[in-house]
Amino acid sequence: MKPLEDVRIIAVEQYGAGPFGSVHLADLGAEVIKIEDPRMGGDVGRYVPPYGEEEDSLFFETFNRNKRSLSLDLSTPAGRQVFEELVKVSDVVYSNLRGDVPKKIGITYDDLKHINPKIVCCSLTGFGMTGPRSKEPGYDYVLQGLAGWMDLTGEPDGPPTKSGLSLVDYSGGFVAAISLLAGLHAARRDGVGMDCDVSLYDTAMGMLTYPATWHLNAGFTPVRTRHSAHPSLVPFQAFEASDGWLVVGCAKEKFWARLAEVVGHPEWAQPDSPYGTFAGRQRNSVELLAKLEEIFQKRTVDEWLSVLYPAAIPCGPINDVPAALREEHTLARNLIVETEHPRFGTVTQVASPVRVGNETPTYRRAPLRNEDFDLVVRDILGLDDERVSELKQQGAFGAVEA
């Protein structure tokens, strides 16, 4: 069995952050049943351009492989009945909605504990279910600005800059998955479920880590650094070679000694050198980095890597995305996976980085909207044709056709 094969998750999720968190659980074997609102055409991620057609998009494929789909209108009494039947036979209700919505639509622990006392209700919201911003929608761009990330990113003389990836969304998804699993463990141990109130805002603030600690305890104010330099370790940054860029980092004194040798100045690492210690290099960073930048511009990226790698100095090229996907190590780690799709044919994407045990993960394409209707209502819930027909007529699964 896969690690989470005995876990069933009802996912009232949409777009990016929520589905990103649950896709790793699905890859690990959890049965993730996406509840898609038929009034809205299902998950909005199905329609994200530019690579899509009708209800299928490569964006949606990225975040929803290995999941199941059920169209269910939770705003109708009949849809609510089906949802509650699912709660009885599930372990988790997982959602990513605005902070005040889980309570409004009745998917918190207090709303569901009478149905299943062990149910875990994990809500990943923009700002959490409490606090002055709880009713606001949360988006990665906004949160990178609010939490100070954009003020730290970019060149010192440039504008505040967003990360090239939606890292608040993706980090929030991981935090939600961890919280969900911790809650599930406790519920199975104690027989009592709970709410997991996770937010993108909390995630973004928590990831300020040691710069926040430095500020709160020593008055340090983080600033943008030239060429993405580390705030305290010198040298540890991007350097421009004659044909591109590379990162070189000296997080330990031994790495600095090796680099000094490679660049032709072993005396720079001597104890009596102004650059011989961490503190000395930071104190004289402007002067030292100017010298290093001049040296690095004299060779190509490959020429530098050919001497830095053998010297065991932390370094690497600054790849574009196509180059990163072609990296030998990417392929060796089986990070490129394929699924078969009725519209797109073979879909190639990156694998989940979560690894448990030695079994090779398997991947199934993202579901078509409502593709798993029969599996859920007949196999899992055991509803007969008469009951299914009644629920359909009552609008449980969408508007009733004339």
Summary of the structure (lengths in Angstrom):
residues: 402
radius of gyration: 25.6
end to end distance: 45.1
largest distance: 88.0
contacts: 1253
relative contact order: 0.14
helix: 42%
strand: 15%
